[in-house]
């Protein structure tokens, strides 16, 4: 069985800057609206089917939550759905926000 991988916020940013990954933010609507990783997709139960229909399963994805806990379950779910390269971002958005405070909105 395939497993998701872990990725640091720094590696996420480096790969995002090269347009190599897609970031999926699974936090609630209000948290996403108040700040998120640039160009991230706000993934929810309401739009996950649409996301899967519109994206290539070969595209590497990084799942981001508040602290890097919930994203692990979501990342494993995406692996089970057939995505090939899935990461859970360690530390979540809180670590991203403190590391890259100047880049938290799109």
Helices and strands as residue ranges (DSSP letters): E 5-7, H 9-17, E 21-25, H 29-34, E 41-42, H 48-54, E 60-64, H 70-81, E 86-89, H 92-99, G 101-103
